[in-house]
Amino acid sequence: MNTPIAIVGLGGLFAGSGDVHAFWRTVASGAHRFTERDDRRGGFLPPVPFAPARHGLPPAVLAATNVVQPLSLLVAEATLADAGEHDPARTAVVLGVTGAGGAGHAFSARLHDPLLAGVLRSAGLAPARAREVVAEFGRLFTPWRGHAFPGLLDGVVSARIANRFDLRGLNCTVDATSASSLAAVRVAVAELVCGRADLVLTGGCDVESTAFMHLCFAGAGVLSPTGRVRPFDAASDGTLLGEGIGMLACKRLADAERDGDRVYAVLRGLGAGSDGRGNGILAPSVAGQARTLVDAYAEAGIAPGDIGLVECHGTGTPTGDRVELAALRRVYAGVPTGSVALGSVKSQIGHTRGAAGAAGLIKAALALYHRVLPPTLGVDQPHPELTGSPFHLADRPRPWLLEPGRTRRRAAVSSFGFGGTNFHCVLEEADPPAPADSLVRFWHAATPAALFDAPGAGRAPAGHARLAVWAAEAEDLARRQAAAVARLAADPDVPAFDLPGVRYRRRGPAGRVAALFAGQGSQYPDMGRAVAVAVPLVRAAFDAASLALAAEPALGRVLFPPAFGHHPEGTPPYCPEGTLRRTDYAQAAIAALAVGQFRYLERLGFTPGAVLGHSLGELCALCCAGSLTDADLFRLVAARGRAMAGVAEPGAMVAVAAPLAEVEEPAARAGVTVCNVNGPCQVVVGGGEPEVAAFLGLCRDSGVSAVRLPVAAAFHTELMAAAVEPFRRVVEEVGVAPPRVPVYADGVYGDDVAGNVTTLAEQLRRPVLFAPRVERLHADGFRVFVEFGPRRVLAGLVRQILGEREDVEVLSVDPGPNGDGELALRETVARLAVLGAVAVPPPPVAPAPPAADTVLLTGAGPPAEDVAVEDTVPEPASTPAEALLAEHLATHAEYLDGQLAVTRRLAALLENGPVDPALAEGVAAVTAHSRLVGEVHARTAEVLGELARVAPAQTPAVDTTVPRPRAGGDDGGAVPMVLLEVVAEKTGYPPHVLDPAMDLEADLGIDSVKRMEILAALRERLPAAHGLAPDAAAGLRTLRQLGTLLGAGS
């Protein structure tokens, strides 16, 4: 695509999600949003607040309008606001809209009143009673008014948006069935590329998950009988319907960069095509889909192997999945095994039909924006087509890391519609995301009484009371804050207390803060996954480490292995524990996590007074002290790992639970070397394999606890001598600058750069004396120790070393394999804030309260009011009704005779020769149709049976008259009251929301037709209005002006 397109705004309503932020939380968390409604299972919209006055859609008009129109107004408003400033004169609206007109069904039902009356008479009701029942039936529906017509038209969705927000570019809707969204994007892109618009609002809308739509999809045999959507599972059995509206605001990338817009993703290519003459109007084609993919990649100027994520059409139907996977395998042939993630958001929100492509596009854009590979649900056993393929499926969200050969993240999105219409687009990453809410709240004040007057700004001064609250979910924050308030109210003078997710201290500590960095051996699969998903700075560190390592498989696929997809049955995709134990992978992963965690806290103001690293951690300590850049660190880590991995006889290491004095003698006897002194009762020795085996034997004989460590070599022994010189050469190229804070180490790092280089290179074979260094830190006044890197190994060692000494606090940023890494980071931030070591960002601004006239809308539209009826005894039917019934049954018998003839002909064909696949599909279709007709007839019998039991019943009388002013005389004082009553009656707005200054059209949505209705009613109630011309109100803007006109007429 010669003109790349930037996605600068997003908006959406989907199952369980009131906006795109909630939608992304659904996607990234791996949750599904299927619920039950009227005995149907699907992805239904939650109730959505809608303020009619704010959106210029009077309640009376709203009741007669397909719900997709007001809901689309909400999403368009949110999308435009997300996009920022735009020129309405150069803004277009192009949306994919499908459905069968839900509001139209209700109105068209009234056209069957004569047929219903005839059926009722045939069922035994007298004509008069049949008319009454038909009238009762009609009262269940919104009465027809002139304003109802535009409310029925799907094509008005874009027009209503353009009208409300004064958008004067192209506005139109596109219907390409389930591919409508991407078809609309195709038209929208053309508007931008040709320069006819500067911003286009595009996407798709489909909220009609009605009984009729379920009937259509059930008749096609594509709904899941098990109620699960399992794309690309070996046992997938169909889809579930969903409701959704998704919109994207798009600009030319050059314009977005010029205007400083936030860009979620960049559209680089969009392929479109048709299957042509294929297997049938509903049968997908491998060749057709493959051609569309190839066209998209050609337009984007990339190869299939450049794609890291494919958001598939992925309906979960056996045929659809098989064809889509076959097309993907054809196009991606030669791409490395298991290197491309597949996904389908339909596994979480269902098939939203006209909005399906928009849902996939928004998911992919946000995946690129957040740098996250989202999971796909419902896969128990991957589809056989995935075996040995370039693709994999994930069961959990994973950081999307850069790789050698993929230095830009790219995603592709497919959308295929009935009739063989195919679309496939290519997206590329753009801006990094803005920082998310940390879900940490912090207050500090001079006294406990003033603590909650306002959130604490900056770091807490030493004498201030301070309280921090943190949680995994936003809903828990208020509850925990309330518990803290209650605890403090019960005892205002308490010096300190801790509750779940709460820490309070009356004043700050006096000790200094030191940062500790973990070494090799603490790594574990999936370490840092949650925090790398949530925190861009951590993910960026992993990106840098992956590119510097330049290994195959890439670091991300080893550290965060996919769950399913490309591996032979019965074997894991990788052996992550074994591969991650390799020195090169282990060191790169540990350094990335430690430095990423540190950079995040550093941004909050964390500045330690000293640093100490354990083995590999010494490089991280130097980096965080300013001696190395992050890029230099990862280059050195990769070089160090390669040098150590190249040692001919790497040896092994053993941890011993005993004091150093008890280890030295057996170590000397066995010929191993003391490598680490980690604590008062923890020593590590290393050496060649025979020597290590001998040492383990001596430990067993003497009853000393000793265990072999999961490392690849005997680090910090003379076995590493061969690695020193190769590593030294790279260190000399990089250089080691003087540190900004003291680096506590077993060598000296200072102003002598050459000396720093030698110290770092020689560290490979020099013992690590961790315990003495911690003792030195304590002696120098350090009381707070913060551990960076995986697990909590160093924190445990510090507690052993310092024992029960007062005022010592030890924190670990990582919780270990069984903890929540993101929650542990929040706890660390909260505890450091209480210690006065960081400043917590202010909480986000609370949303505005809903408007007074807010109503709740769902995908099914406004809820219908119940109508009370009483059971009665039907009167006998007349002879003409019996004749009508006989005629109706005779017609139906002719239809059934035709069906029987078709069935007999198919049976004869099946008996007289081999079964043609197309013929078999025809038999299946007739069978399914007959079964469906039978079900419909059964429901019809139930409905008629209920109607036949309805007898004449008095409808409760309701006085709907409005007090009128007296005839003749001066009625000017009654004008304002009558005007408000009439406007309220004709628009449906509650009178209390009407204000004289409101604009008739912009604020209240009163168009020319509605003005005529209002004037007609005013002529009936106000004598002063009798003489007004029909067009007298045409130029008036506000209710006050209309009232003034009526007052003048009096």
N, C-alpha and C positions, 0 to 999 in steps of 0.2 A: 504494500500500500504506500503510494508516494506521499500521501498526506496522513501521517499517524494521527489518531483521534484519542484525546484524553478524556477519561471518565472523571469528572470533577464533582459530581454530586450523586448521592444514592438515597433511595427511599423505598420502603416496602411494608406490606402487611402480609404475614403468612401465619400458618397454624402455630398457635402458641407464642406469637411474636407481634407486638404492637408497633415495632419500628425495626430498622435495619440493624441496630445495635443488639436488640434482643434476638433477631434472626441469626446474627453471627454467633452469639452465645450458644444458641441451639446447635448451629453447625459445628462449632469448635469443640463443644463439650461432648458431642456424640450422643445427644438425646433425640428421641423421637417425640412428635407432637400429635399422635393419633388419638382421637377420642371417639365416643359414640354419640350419635344423634339420630333419633327416630329409627332405631334398629339398624342404622348404617354406621359403618366404621370408616373414618377418613381423617384428613388433615383439615379440620374446620377452623375458621377464623375465631379468635376470641371476641367477646363484645368490645366494640370500638367506640369511644366517646366521639360524638359529632355535634357541633354547635351550629344549628341551622342559620341563625342570624349572621354569625361570623362568616359563613361561606355563601351567603346570599341565596339560600335554598329554603324557602318558606316551608314549614311543617306540612301544610296542605299539599304542596308540590312534592315534598319528600316522600309522602305516603304513596304517591302515584308514580314514583321514579324507581327504575331498576337500581338496586343498591350498589351496583358497581360504579355508578356515577358519583354519589357522595363520597364513597370510600376512595375513589380515584382522586377526588379533589384533595383529600387529606394527604395522600401520598405525594401528589404533585407539589403541594405546598411545602412538605418536608424536604422533598428533593431539591426544589428551587432554593430553599433556605440553606440547605447543605452546600449547594453550588456557589452561593454568594452572589455578588452583584452581577446583574445582567441587563442587557438592553431589550425591553419587551418588543420593540419594533423589529428586532433581529433574532427573535426566539421562536422556534417551531415546536410543534407537538406531534409526534408520530408514535402511535401505540398499537400493539397487537391486542385485539379484543375478540374473544370468541364467546360462545354460549348460545343458548336458545331463548333468550329473553324472558327471564323469570317473571318480571312484572307483566309481560305480555301474556303469559299463560293465564294469569289471574283474570285479565280483561277478556281474553278470548273465551274463557270458560262461560262468560255471560252469553256468548253467541249460541250456546247450546241450551238455552232456557226452553225453547219449544220442544227439543228432543227430550229434555228432562221431564217436562210436563207430560209428554206422551208416555214415557216410561212409567211415571207415577200413576197415571190413569190406568195403564195396563196392569200395574201391580195391585190395583184395587182401590185407589183413591178417587173420590168424586172430583169433578173438574174444579169446583171452587176450592176444595182443600188442596188440590194439586197446585193451583195458582199461588195459594198461600205459602206452600212449602218452597216453591220456586222463588218467591219473594224473600222468604227467610234465607234461602241459599244465597241470593244476591247480596243480602246484607253482610255476608261474610267477607265481601270484597270491597276494595276502595271504589267509590262511584266514579264513573267516567266524567272527566272535565277536559276542557281544551288544553290545559297545561300537562295532561298525562301523555300526550303524543310524543314529545321529545324525550320523556322519561323512559319510553320503551325502546328507543333506538340505540343500539350499541355504538353506532357511528358518532353519537353525540358525546361520548365520553371525552374525546379529545377536544371537541368544540366547547364543552362546558368548562374545561380547564383553561382553554384559550380565552374564553369570555371572562371568567372570573379573575384571571391574573393579567388580563390585557396583553396577551401574547399575540403578535400580529404577523408572525411567519406562517408557514404552512401548518395546517392542522388537519389530520386525517387518521383513520384507523385502518389496520391491515388484518386480514383473516387468512392465515395459512394453517388452520387447525392447531395442532400442538407445537408447530414451529412459528407461530404468529409473532412471538417476541423478537426472535432474531430476524424475521422478515421485516419487522418494523425498524430494527436497528439498521438493516441494510438500506432502507429508504432514508433513514435519518442521516446516515453517513454520507449518502449522496448529496443531501442538502448542504452539509458542511464542506465537502470536497469541492462542490461547484460554487461555493461562496454565496449561496442564497440565504444562509442563516449563519449566525455566529455561535449560537447555543441551541441544542435540540434536546427536548425532553422526550425520552423514548423508553420502551420496555413493553410490558404486557399486563393484561388485566383479565382475570377469570375467577369469579366468586360463585359461580352457579353450580354448586355441588348439591343439586336438588334431587328429589326422587326420580324425576324424569331423566336427568343426566345419568344417575346410577342405573336406571332401566336401560338406557342406550349402551352403556359400557358393559353391563351384565349380559345384554344380548349379544355383544361382540365377543364374549367369553374371555375378557382380559382382567376381570377383577379377581383378587386373591381370595380363594375360599378359606384360607387360614388366617386372614386378617393381618398379614405381614407383607411388607415390601422388601424383597431380598434381591436386589440387583446383583447379578453375577455369582449367585450362589448356585450350587449344583442342583438344588431342589426348589429353585424359584418357581412360583406358581401364579404370578399375576401382580397387579398393582392395586392401589387404593387411590380414590380421588381426593384431591386437595383443593383448597381455595387460596387464592393469592393475588396480590398486586405488587409488581416490582417495577421501579423506574430508575433510569440513569440519566443524568445530565451530562451531555457530551459537548466538547469544544475541540477545535483544532489544537494539537499539542503545542504548536508554536504560540498560539494565542494564550493558552493556559500558562505557559512559562513566562510570557511577557507580562501577564496580569498577576503573577505570583499566586496562582491557584494551587490548592492542595489537589494532588492527582492520585486517585486510587490505583489506577492501572492505565495502560496505553493499549488501545486496539490497533494491532499491526496488520491484520489480514482477516478477510471474511469471505469464505467460499460458500456458494449457493448453487444448487442444481436439483435436477429431478431424476427419478428412476427411469422415466420414460415408460415404454411398454415393458411391463414386468410380469410378475406372477399374479397380479390382481391389484385392485385399487387400495387394498389395505395391507398388502404383503410387502415388507421391507426388502431392499435389494442390497447385497454386499457390494456389487459393482458400483451402484449409484452412490452409496455412502462413501466408498473409498475415493471416488472421483472428487467428491466435495472436499474431503480432507486434503487431498493432494493440491487442489486449487487454493485452499486457504493457506497452506504452507508456502506455496509458490508466491502468492500475493504478499505474504509477510517476509519473504526472502530468507527463510530458515529451513532447516531439515527437521524431520520428525524427532530425531534424537535430541534436539534443543528443548523439547517440551518436557517439563517435569511433572505436570499434573494434567490429566484429561478429565474434565467434568462431563460425563457421558449423558446421553439421553436416558439410558438406564432405567427402563420402566419396571423391570422385574418380571416381565413376561418371558416364558421360555424361548419363544421364537425371536422376539425382539433382542434379547440378550445375546443369543447365539449369533444372529446376523451382525450385530454391532461389534462383537468381539472378533468375528471373522474379518470384518472390514478393517478394524484397527490392526490386527496381526498382519494383514496384507500390506498396509501402508508403513508400519513400523518394523518391517522385516530388517534384521541386521542391527537393531538397537540393542545395547547390552541387556542381558537378562535381568528382569526385576528392577529396572532403573526408573520406571515411569509409574507414578501413582494413578490409579483410577478411582473415580468417585461418582456418586449419584445422590443428589440432595433429595430425590424422591423417596429414598429410604427413611427420611426423617419427617417430611411434610406431605408426602403423597404427590400424585401427578396433578399439577395445577393447570394442565392443558395450555391455554393461551398464555399463561404466565410462567410456564415451565422453563422456557429459555431465559427469561429474565431472572428467575430464581437461580438458575445455574450460572448465569453471567455475574450476578451480584456475589454469589458464593465464591467464584473464581477470582473476581476483582478483590474481594476482601481477603482471600487466602494469599494473594500476592502482596496486598498492602500490609497484612500482619505477618507475612513470611511464615505461614503455617500450612502444613498438609493436613486437611481435615479427615476425619474417619468416615467410613461408609458402614452403615448398620446392616444387620440381618444376615451376615455371611457366616455360616457354620462350616460349610465345606466349599471351597472355591470351585467355580465352574471349570470343567476339564480343559476348556480352551485357554485357560490361564497358565497351565502347566508348561514350563519351558519358554514362556512368552516374555516380552520386555516389560510386562506389567505386574503390579502388585496391588493388593488391597490392604488397607490399614484398619485396625480396630480401635485406634486411639489417636488423638491429635498429636502431631510431631512437628518439631521445628523444621522449616524448609531451608536447608543449608545450601549454599553455593558449592559447586564441585568443579574440579578441573574439566574444562570443556563446556561447562555450563556456568559461565560467570554472570549471567543474567537469568533471573527466574522468569519462566514463561509457562503459561497455562493455555489449554484449548478447551472450548466448550462446544458440545454438539446439541442440536435440536432437530428432531425429525417429525414430520407431520403426516397424517393420513393422506394418501394419494401420492406418496413418494416425494414429498418436498423436503429437501435436506439443506441444513445450514451448519457451518462449522466456523468458529472464529478463533483467532489467536490473540492472547493478551500478554503483555509484558509488564514487569514491575516498574514502578516509578518511585514516588517519594516514600521515605520511611514513615511509619505511623507516628501520630502524636502520642505523648505519654498518657496511659490510661489512669483511671482513678486507682490509687494504691490501696483503697479500703483500709486505710489507717487514719484515725482521727486523734488529734493531739491538742491539749489545752495546757496553758501554764499561766500563772498569775502570782502576784505578790502574796496573796492569802488564799486559803482554800475557799473562802466565801465568794471570792471573785472569779473562781476558776472557770465557770461556764458562761461568763458574760460574753465571751467571743473566743473563737479558735485562736490558739497561741500562734503568733507570727515569729518566725525565726527560731533560733535555739533558745532554750530556757536558761535564763541567768541562774547562777548557783543557788541563790536564796529563794527562788520561786518554787511554789508547789507545782507539780506537773503530773498529768494523767494521760495515758495513751490507751486507745481501744483499737483492736484489729479483729478481722473476721474473714472467713472464706467467702461469704455471700453478703451482699449489701443489706439484705433483710435482717441479718444478725447484729449489725452495728448499733441500731437504735436500742435493741433489747439489752445489749451489753452496756451501752452508755447509761441506760436507766438503772441497771444493777449497780454501776459505779456511783451514780448520784445517790442512790439509797444507802449504800455502804458509807459514803462520806458524810451524809446527813446524820447517820446514826452515831458517828464518832468523828467530829470535825478535826480533832487534835491527833488522830492516828498518824504515826510517822510514816507508815508504809502499809500497803496491802496489795495482794494479787488475787484476781478472780479469773475464770476462763476468758481469755481474750482481753484482759484488763490489767494494767500495772499503774500503781500510784506511788509517788514518793513526795514527801513534804519538801525536800531540798535535794540538790544534786550531790554526786560523790566528789571526792577530792582527788582520786587517783588519775593517772595518765592512761591513755589508750594505746595498745599495740595491736598490729595486724599480723596474723599467722597464716602461712600458706602450706597446704597439704602437699605431700609427695606421692610418688608412685606406690601402688599397692592399695590405694583407697578407691580406685575406680570400680564402677559397677555398671552393667547395661542400663540404659535409660536414665542415667544420672543427669540431672539438670534439665530433663525434658520439660517439666511443667514451667519452670522459671524461664527457660529459653523460649517457650511459646508465648509467655506473658510479657517478657521484658526485652525490648529491642536491643539494649546494650549487651545483654548476655548472648542473644542470638548473633549479634555482629561479631562477638569474640569467637564464637564457634565457626562462623563464616571464614574469618581470617585464618583460623587454625586449619580448617578443611582445605583451603586453597594452598596454604603453605605446605601441608603434608603431601598433597598431590598424589594420593594413593588410590588404588583400585582394589576392592570397592572403596567408595568415598567414605570419609569419616562419619557422615550422617547416617549412612546405611548400616554401619557397624555399631555405632553408639545408640541409634534409635531404630532398630531393625523393624522392617515391616512385618506384619503378622501373617499375611497370606499372599499367595499369588503365583510366584514363578518357580517355586522349589518343587522337586519331585515329591510325590506323596510319601509322608512318613518322615521327612527330613526337614529341619528348620531352614529358613532362608539363609542364615549364616549361623555360625556358632559364636554368638557375640561374646560370651564369657571368654572363650579361648582366643578369639581374634583380638578382643580388647585387652588381653593380657600382653599382647605384643608391645614391646617398648615404644615403638613409633606411635601406635594408636593411643596407648595409655597416656603417654606424656602430653600429646596434643590435646586430648580430651580434658585431662585434669587442668592444664594451664588455661584452656579456654574458659572452663567453668569458673575457676578462681578469679581470673582477671575480669571476666564479665560481671561477676557479683561485686567485685571491688569498684568497678567503674560506675555501677548503678548507685552504690552508697556514696561514692565520691561526688556524684552529681547532687546529692542531697546535703553535701557539706562535710562528709566524713574525711577527716585528715588525721591519720594516726601519728603518734609521736615517734614510733619506731616500727620496723618490720622484721620478721623472722620467718625464713622458709625452711622446710624440711626437705632435703635432697633436691628434687626437681623444683620444689617450692621456692628455692633460693632464687631461681630465675624469675619467678613471678614476683618475689619480693623486690628484686632489683627494678623490674618494670614499674611496679607501683610506687617505688621510691624515686622514679624519674631517671634512672640510669639507662633504661632501654625504652624505646617506643614499643607500642603493641605489635607493630609489624616486625620489628627486629626480634621481639620476644618469640613470636611464632616461627620465624626463620631459624632462630637458635634452637628452639625446642625440636623442630623437625631435624635439624642437623645433629643434635645430641642423640635423638632417637636412632637415626641411621648409623651414627658412629658406634653406639653401644650395641645395636643389633648386629653389626658387622664383626663383633669379637668372635674369634674362632671357638674358644672354649668359654661360654658365658658363665657357667657355674650356677649356683643356687643360693638362697638365703633362708635362714631359720630364725624365728622369733622365740626368745626364751623368757619365761616368767620367773626371773631370779635377779638378784642384785649383781652388779658388774663383778664384784669380788668373787662371787661363786661361779661365774662363767669363764673367767680368764684362764683358769687352770685346765678344764676339759677342752676349751677351745685350742689352747696351745698343744695339748696332747693329740688332738685330731687334725691339727694343721689348718684350722679355719681362722679367719680374722674377725675381730669385732668391727662391725660396720656402723652400727647406730647404738647410741646410749639414749634411749627414749624416755626412761623414767627410772624411779628408784628400784623397780622390780621388772623392768622390761628392757632387754638387750637383744640386738639382732647381730647374728654372725653370718659370714658368707665365705664361700670357697668353691673349689671344684666338686663335682658330683661325688667322687669317692670320699673326699674329706667330709662333706656334709653328711653323707650316710654314716660315717664313723662317729661324727659328733652326735647325731640323733640316737645312735646306739648307746653312747655314754650317758646321755640324758635319761634314756629309759632305764638303764641300770641303776642310776642314782636317784630315780624318782623325780627328776626335774621336768616340769612341763615345757615342752618344746614343740613347735609346729612349723612346717615348711610354708613359706609365704608364696602367694600367687603372683610371682614376678618372673621375668624371663632371664635374669642374669644376676650375678653377685655384684651388685652396685657398691661403690665406695670400697673396693678392694683392689689389689694389684692386678686382678684379672681384667680390670678396665683400662690398664695402661695403654693398650693398643688403640683405644678410642680417644685418648687425650689429644694427640697431635691433629687428627682430622677435625676434631671439634675446635681446637685452638685456632686453626686457620680461619674458620668461619667467624669465631669471636673477634679475631683481629680485624676482619673486614667490617664487622658491625661496630665494634668499639663499645666500651662500657663507661658511660659518663659518670662523673661524681654524683652520688645520691643526694637528694634534697633532704631526706631524713635518715637517721642512723639505720644501717643494715646490720643486725646482729647475726654473725656468722662465725664459722670456724676459721675463716681467713679474714683479711682486712680489705674493705672497700672504702676508698677515700678519694682524694683529689688526683692521685696518680692513675691515669687511665691505663697505662701499660701494666701497672701492678694489678689493677682490677681485672684485666684480661687474663693474666696468669692465675689469679685466685679463682676465677670462674672455671677456667679450663682444668685446673688441677683438682677441682672439687669432685670430679668424676671418681677419683680413686682415694679421696681423703674421707675419713670417718665423719659421720654426722653426730655431733655431741649436742643433741637437742636439750636434754635435761639441764646441763650446766648453763646453756644460753637462757632458758626460762628463768632459772634462779637469778641470773644477772639482770634480766629485765625487772624482776620483782625488786631486787636490791636498788635499782635505779628509779623506783617510784611508780612503776606500771602496775595498775590494779585491774584493768579491764582488758581482756584478751578476746579478739574477734577472729574466728577461724574462717578462712575462705577455701573453697574447694569441696570435693565430695566427702560424704560421711561426716563423722564427728570424732575422728581418731585423735587429732591434736587436742581437742577440748578435753577428752578423757585423760590424755597424758598430762595436761596442765593441772588438772584436778589432783592427779596422783602426785605430781611433783610438789605442788604448793600446799597440799593437804587442807587443813582446816583454818588456814590463815585468814584473818579478818579482811573484809572489804574487797575480796577478790570476786570478780564476776567474769564468767566465761560464756561466750556466745558462739554458736555455729550457724552459719548461713544455710547450710544444706542439712536436711533432716535424715539423710540416709535412704536406703532402698525402699523402706516401708512408709515413708512420710510424704507429705504434700510440700514439694519444693517451693511453690508460690506462696503458700501460707507461712512457711518457715521464713521466707524473706520478709514478709510483712511483719512477723513477730520480731525479727531482728531490727527492722526500721523502728518499730514502736519502742523496743527496749533501749535502742541507742538514743532515741529522742528523749526518753526519760532520763538517760544519762547525760543529756546535753551535748551529744556528739553529732547529731544530724538535725536538720530542719524538715518537718513534714509539709508537703505541699498542701495548700488549702483545699477543702472539699469542693466538688463541683456545685454550680448554682442549682438550687432546687427548681423544679419545673413550676410554671404558673398554675394556679388553680383552674379547674374547668369553668367555662362560661355558665351563666345561670340557666340557659335554655338547652343545655347539653342533653342529648339522647344517646342511647346505646344502639349501635348497628352491628349486625353480624352478616355473614355471607348469605343468610337466608332472608335478609332485609328486616325491617321493623317487625316485632312480634305482633301477630294478629290478636285482636281482643276476642275473648270467649263470648259466645252468644248462647244464652240460656233458652232451652226448649223443654217442653213437658211431653211425657209419653201420652199418646191418645190412641183411640181405636179408629182405624180407617173406615171410611164409608165405602159401600159397594161401588165398583166401577161401572161405567155405562157401556153399552154395546159398541159404540164407535171406538172406544179405547181398546176393547178386545180385538176388534178388527185391525187396528193399528199394530197391536202387539203381534198378531198373526203374520201381518205383512213383514214386520221387522225380523221375526224368526225365520220366515221363508227366505229372506235375503241372506241371512246368516248361514242358513243351510246350504244355499248355493255356494257360498264362500268355502264352507267346509268340504263340500263335494269336490271343488277344485283342488284343495289341499290334498285330499285323498287320492285324486288322480295323479298328481305330481309324485306323491309317495310311492304309488304302485309302479309308476314308470321308472323311478330310481331303483326300486327293488328288482325289477326285471333286468336293468342294466348290470346290477351287481351280480345277479345269478348267472349271466350269460358270458362272462369273461373276466379277465384280470381287472383288478381295481385300479383305476387311474387316480393319482393323488388329488387332482382337482375335483373329480367326482366324489371322492371320499370327503373332501372339505364341504362339498355341496350337501351331502347327506348330513354331516354334522351341523351345518347351518340350519337346515330344515328342522332337524331334531331340536336344536336349541330354540328355534323360533316357536315351534309347537309347544315346547315346555313353557316358554315365556307367555304365549297366548293363554295357555291354561291357567297360569298364575294370575294373569290380568283378569280373566273371566271370574276366577274365584274371588278376587278382590271386588269386582263389579257386583257379584251376587251379595257380598257382605254389605257394600254401600247401599244397594237397593233395598236390602232387608232392613237396614237401619232407617232409611227414608220412609219405607212403608209403614213403620211403626209411629211416625209423626202425625199427630192429629191437630185439629184447630186449637190454638192456645193464644191467650191474650198476651200481646206484647206489652211490657210495662210502659206506661205513658210517661214521657219526659217533656216537661215544659221548656221548649227551646226559644220561646219568644223573648225579644229584647224590649225593655220598656222604651216607649216612644215619647218624644216630647209632644205636648199638646198641639193640636192643629191650629194654625194661624198664630198671630202675635209674634213676639220677639223670641226666636229660638237660638240666638247667637250664643247664649251661655251653655247650651247643650251640645254645641258643635264639637268641642274637643272630646267629650265623653263618647258621643256617638261615633265619631271618626275612629277612635281607638278600638271601640267594640267591633266596628265593621272590618277594620284592617285585621284585627285578631281573628275574627270569624273566617275571613276569606283566605288568610295566609296560614292560619294554624299557630302563629306565635302566641305565647302567653302574653296577656296585656302588660304585665309588669316589665317585660323586656323591651317594650316599644318606647322609644324616646323621640320627642318632636324633632330633634336634630338629625335623626337617622336619614341617610340617603335612601330613597325608595328603591333604587336599583342596586347600587353598590353594597348597601348594608342589608337590605331586606329581600333582594332578588325579585322585586315586583316589576314584571315586564309590562309591555303595552296591553296584552290581553288581560292580565290581572288588574291593571288600572281600570279597564272598562268594567270589569266585574265589580270592583269597589265603588265606582261612580254610580253604577246601576243600583246597588244596594243603598247608597247614600240618598239617591233620588226618592227611594221609597220611604226613608225615615226622616229626611230633613226637607221641609218645604222650600228652604232656601236653595236647595240643590236642583229643584225642578227645572229651572231655566238654564242650567249650565249646558253648553254644547258638548257633544261626545268627546271632542278633542281638547276640552278645556284644560285637562290635567297633563297634556302631552309634554309640556316643557317644564313641569314642576320637578324639583329635585328632592325635596324633603317633606316629611309629614307636616312640619310647621307651615310650609308654603301652601300645602293643600288645605290645611285648616284655615289659613288666612283667606284663601280663595272662597271657601265656603262661608266664612264670616262676612266677607264683602258682599256675597250674594244675598245674605239675609238683610 
